[in-house]
Amino acid sequence: MLIIILGILLLLGLYFAYVFIKDYRAHRQENTKVSTPLVGVLGFVTLFFDVLGIGNFATSTALFKLFKIIDDRKIPGTLNVCTSLPEVVSATFLITAIEVDPLTLVTMLVSSSAGAYFGASIISRFSVHKIRFTLSMALFVTAIIMFCGLMGWMPGGGTATGLTGSNLVIANVGNFILGVLMTAGIGAYAPCMALIYFLGMSPLVAFPIMMGSCAFLMPVAGLKFIKEGAYDRKISMIISLSGILGVSVAAIFVKSIPLGVLKWVVIGVVLYTSATMFYALLKGRREMGKAEPQRASAPAPE
C-alpha cells in the first residue's frame, strides 16, 4: 500500500516539475527582478516551519507584503506553485521515515483529498467567520487539555501508530472535514495534530498524514495556476528550490525530536494556529464593519 502511495506521489511530483520547468523556460524573459538571496531565505524558513505544522501560506503572505516583492494578485498562485514540490519531497521523506500503519495513512489521505474535492460546494453553505471562531476556541481548549496531560493532571496522548474500528472511522470523518476546510483557506495542520492526539496516536504520526494530504492536493492546484499563468515564475522557482532544502532539514529534525519535546512543539503549534484564526476572525469583522457604512451611504438606484 505504501509503495503504491509513494509511486503515485512520485509520478505526480515529476509531472508537476515537468510542466513547471517547461512554463518557466518558455517565459524566462518575463521574470521579475527580485533579490534571489532574500526570496531563497524566505522559502527555506517558511517551508521549514511548514513541516513543523506552522502553515507557510500565512507567513509567506505576510513576508511578501512586508518586503513588497510580489504583486498581490499573484500571491495565491505563487504560494500554490512554490509549495508543491517541497510538499512532495517532505511527504515522501516523512512517509518512509516515520512508522505509521499503512491502512490508517492511506484512508486518511483519501478522506482528506475527498474533502478537498467536494469542499467548494460544501463550504459555500457555511460562514467562514463562524468556522474560524469554532476552530479557534476548539484548538485553544485542545492545547489546555494537552498541557494538562503533559503535566500529569489528566490522561492524554498515546503512542499508537495506527487505528482500527470506530476510531479509524472517526479519524477519517475528521480528516474529510479538514479537507473541506482547506478549500476555505483554513489550515488543517494543527487540527490534524489535535485529532490524532485525542485518538491516542503518537504525535509523530500526524506529520506523514498532514504532509501527505497536502502533497496530493497542492500540485493539482498548482497546475491550474501554471496553466493560467497566474503566478510569479521566478519567485516560485527560487522558493521551490530553497523550500526543498528547508523541508528536508525540518523532516530530519522532526524525526529526531524526542517524543516529550515533540508534544510541547505540538502544543505551541496548536496555540499559534488558534491565535492566528482568532486574529483573522477579528480582522475580517473589522473589514466588514468598514464596508457597511460605505454601502449605507451609497445612493439608492433609481
N, C-alpha and C positions, 0 to 999 in steps of 0.2 A: 504493500500500500504506500509506504513512504517513498519507494523508488518511483512509483507512478507519479506521485505528487511532485517530487523533485524533477522528474523528467518533463512534466508539463510546465513547471516553473522555469526550467532552463530554456525550453523552446520559446516560451512567451518572452523571456528576457532577451534572447537572441534576436527574435523578430522585432522587438521594440528597438533594440540597439541598431539594427539594420535600417529601419525606417527613419530613426532619429538622425543617424550619421548621414544618410542619403539626403535628407532635408537640409541638414546643416551645411553640407558641401555645396548643395545647389544654390544656397542663399548666402554664401560666405561674404559676399561684397556688401550685404545689408547689415552685417553685425554692428552692434552698438559699441561705442568706446567706453569701456568701464575698466576699473582697476582690477586686474586679474588677481593680485595677492589678496585684496580686500574681499572680493567675492569668494575666493578659494577658502579663506579662513572662515567666512560666514557659513559656507556649505559644510565644512568639516565640523564646526562647533554645533550647528543646529541639528545635523544628522547624527552626531554622536549622542546628543541628549534625546533624540528621537527614539533611539534603540532603548534608552533607559525608561521610556514611557512618556516623556515630555514632547508632545507632538510638535513637529517642526513648522507647520503652517503658520501658527500664530506668531512664533518667534521670528521666523523668516520675514513675514509681512511687516512686523514692527521694525526690523533692521533695514528692510528695503526702503521703508518710508524715512527712517532716521538718516540714512546716507544718501537718499534721493538717487538711487541707481537704476530705477526702472519705472516705466510708465504704469500707473495704477491699473490701466485696462488690461495689461499683460500679466499682472501678478497671478491670477488663478491658473492660467495656462502654464506659466513658468513653474509654479510650485508643483503642479501635477507631473510635468515632464521631467524636471530636475530630480524629483524624488523617486521616480520609477525604478531606475537601475540600482540605486543604493538599497531600496527596499527588497529587491530580488536577491541581492547579494547577502544582506543581513538575514533574510528569512532562510536562505539556503544554509548559511552558517549555523544559525540557531537550531534549525530543524535537525541537522546532523550532529550538533554538539551537545544538545540538551535532551535527556531522556524523557520521552513523552509517549503515552500509549497511542499507537497508530490510529485506532478507531476513534478515540476522543479527538485527536488532532484533525483527522480528515473530516469527520462530521461537523466539527465546529468551523472549519474553513468553509465548508459547503454552506452551512447555515448563515454565516456572515455574508458570503457572496450573494446568496439568495435574498437576504435582507436588503443589501445594497441595490440589487437588480430591481426589486419591487418597491424600493424605498420612495422613489419620486411620487408615485401615485398614493402611497400611504401617508407620507409625511405632510402632504398638502392639506390634509384634514385636521392637522393639529397646529396649535400655536407654538412656534419655536421658543418664545419667551417663557411659556409655561413649562416646556420641556427642560429648558436651561435651569429654571428655578428648582424644579423637582430633582434633577440630577445633581445640581449644586448642593442642595440640602442632603440628599442621599449619600453623596460622596463624603460630605463633612461628617455625617453620623458614622459612616463606614470607617473613616480614619480614626475617630474616637474609639470605636469598638476594637479596631486593630491595635491601637495603642494600649487599651486595657488588656488585651490578650498578651501583648509583649511584656507588660508589667506583671503578668501572672494573676491579674484580678479576675479574669474570666477565661474560659477556653477559647482558643482561636487558631485559625490556620490549620495546616496539615503538611504531610509530606508525600501524598499520593501523586502519581504521575499519570493517572487516568481515572475515568469514571465509568460506572455501569448503571443500568436500571433507571430509576426515576431521576437520579442526579444527572445522568447523561442527557436525559430529555430536558431537564431544567436548564442545563448548560447550553444546549442548542437553541432552545427558545430564547434564552437571554442573548445569545450571540446573534441570532436573527434580528432581534430588536436593535442591538448595537449597530448592525449593518444598515438598518433602516435609518438610524440617527446620523450615520455618516453622510448620508445624502443631504442632510440639513446643515452640514458643516460642523457637527458636534463630534469631537474626537472620541474614539472608542477605547483608547489605550487604558486609561485609568478605570473606567467602568469594567473593562475585561479583567483587569487585575483584581478588582473588588469581587467580581463574580467568582473567579477561580479561588480566591481566598475563602469565601463563605462556603464553597462546596468541598473544602478540605484538601485541596490540592496544594502542591508546593508552589510558592511564588515564581520559581524559575519557569514553570510550565506556561505561565502567561506569556512569556517572551516569544517562543516559536508560534504560539497561537495568534497573538495580536500582530506580529510582524508578517506571518504567513498570510493572514487575511488581507492586509494592505498590499502585499506583494502581488496578489492576484488581481486586486482592484485597480491599483494605481496605473499600471501600464495600459490597461484598457481605456481609462480616462485620458491618459497622456497621449495615446494615439489619436484620439479625437481632436485634441488641441493642435497636434502636429499637422494633421490634415487641414485644419482651418487656418494654420499659420498664426494662431492667437497666443503666441508666447515669444519670449526673448531667447533667441537661439544661443548666443554667446554665453549669457549668464547661465542658461540651462546646462550647457556643456561643461562649464567650469565647475558648477555645483555638483553635477553628476560625478565628475572625476574626484573632486575633493571629498564629496559625500561618501563615495565608496570606501575611501580610506577611513573616514570618520566612523562609519558603521562597522567596519572590520575591527577597528581598535575597541569600539564600545562592546561588540559582541564577545571579544576575548575578555574584556573587563567584567561583563555580566556573568559569564561562565565561571570566573574565578572568585567572585564575591562570596564570602561566607553567608549561609542562609540567614543567620541572625541579622547581619548588616543589611542584607537584601530586603528584609521585612521593613526596616527603617526607611530604606530607599522608596519602597512601595508606598509607605505612609506619606512620605514627602511628596511623591508624585500625585497621590490622590488628593491631598490638601491643596497643592498647587492648582490642579485641574478644577477643584471645587471653587477656589477663589477666582480663577480666570472666567469660569462660567458665570459666576455671580456678577463679576465686573461687566461682562458682555451684556448681561441682562439689564443692568443699570444704565449702561451706555445706550443700549437700544431704546429704553424707555425715555431717556433724555432727548434722544434724536426725534422720537415720535412726538414728544411734548413740544419741541421747537417747530415741528412741521404743522401741528394742528392750528396754531394761531394764524399761520400764513394761509391755510386753506379757508379759515373762517373769515379772513379779511378780503378774500378774493371776491370780485363782483359776480353776482349771480348771472348765469346766461339768460339772454332774453328769449 
